[in-house]
Amino acid sequence: MAGIKTITAEAKLLEQFKIEGKVRDLVFYADQPTQSGGTNIAPAPLEYMIFSLAACIITIAQVVAKQKRINLRGITVRV
């Protein structure tokens, strides 16, 4: 049986809607569009969540393709 994998993320409000995120040794930002009161310097948190779903679908497809020895030339997912 595989061990339990713990994943942690940290988020910190910097100003207005600008948020700094940290995962492992990576730093990234989230913000809101200008029409929503942000400065539009980064994707909104909901946009990151939708992107995460698309990225998970691609990752799963890639894993299955490798297991079945299928050489994928590309994958595009639109959510």
C-alpha positions as CSV (number, residue, x, y, z in Angstrom):
1,M,0.0,0.0,0.0
2,A,1.3,3.4,-0.9
3,G,2.0,6.0,1.8
4,I,-0.1,9.1,2.3
5,K,1.1,12.0,0.2
6,T,0.7,15.4,1.7
7,I,0.5,18.5,-0.5
8,T,0.5,21.9,1.0
9,A,-0.1,25.4,-0.5
10,E,0.2,28.8,1.1
11,A,-1.7,32.0,0.0
12,K,-1.1,35.5,1.3
13,L,-3.0,38.7,0.5
14,L,-0.5,41.3,-0.7
15,E,-2.8,44.2,-1.7
16,Q,-6.4,44.7,-3.0
17,F,-7.0,41.4,-4.7
18,K,-3.3,40.5,-5.5
19,I,-2.5,37.2,-3.8
20,E,0.9,35.4,-3.6
21,G,0.8,31.7,-3.7
22,K,3.5,29.2,-2.7
23,V,3.6,25.5,-3.6
24,R,6.9,23.6,-3.0
25,D,9.6,26.1,-4.1
26,L,7.3,27.8,-6.6
27,V,5.8,31.3,-6.2
28,F,2.9,32.5,-8.3
29,Y,0.2,35.2,-8.1
30,A,-3.6,35.5,-8.5
31,D,-5.5,38.7,-9.1
32,Q,-8.9,39.9,-10.4
33,P,-9.6,41.6,-13.7
34,T,-9.7,45.4,-13.6
35,Q,-13.5,45.5,-14.0
36,S,-13.7,43.5,-10.8
37,G,-11.4,45.8,-8.8
38,G,-8.1,44.0,-9.4
39,T,-5.1,45.0,-11.4
40,N,-5.3,42.1,-13.9
41,I,-1.6,41.0,-13.3
42,A,-2.5,37.3,-13.0
43,P,-5.3,34.9,-13.5
44,A,-8.2,34.9,-11.0
45,P,-8.4,32.1,-8.5
46,L,-11.4,30.6,-10.3
47,E,-9.5,30.7,-13.6
48,Y,-6.7,28.8,-11.9
49,M,-9.2,26.2,-10.7
50,I,-10.6,25.7,-14.2
51,F,-7.1,25.5,-15.6
52,S,-6.3,22.9,-12.9
53,L,-9.2,20.7,-14.1
54,A,-8.0,20.9,-17.7
55,A,-4.4,20.1,-16.6
56,C,-5.6,17.1,-14.6
57,I,-7.5,15.7,-17.6
58,I,-4.4,16.1,-19.7
59,T,-2.1,14.5,-17.1
60,I,-4.5,11.5,-16.7
61,A,-4.7,11.1,-20.5
62,Q,-0.9,11.2,-20.7
63,V,-0.5,8.5,-18.0
64,V,-3.0,6.2,-19.6
65,A,-1.4,6.7,-23.0
66,K,2.0,5.8,-21.6
67,Q,0.6,2.7,-19.9
68,K,-1.0,1.6,-23.2
69,R,2.1,2.6,-25.2
70,I,0.2,5.1,-27.2
71,N,2.4,7.9,-28.6
72,L,0.3,11.1,-28.2
73,R,1.2,13.9,-30.5
74,G,-0.8,16.5,-28.5
75,I,-3.7,17.0,-26.3
76,T,-5.9,20.1,-25.9
77,V,-8.6,20.5,-23.3
78,R,-11.1,23.3,-23.1
79,V,-13.2,23.7,-19.9
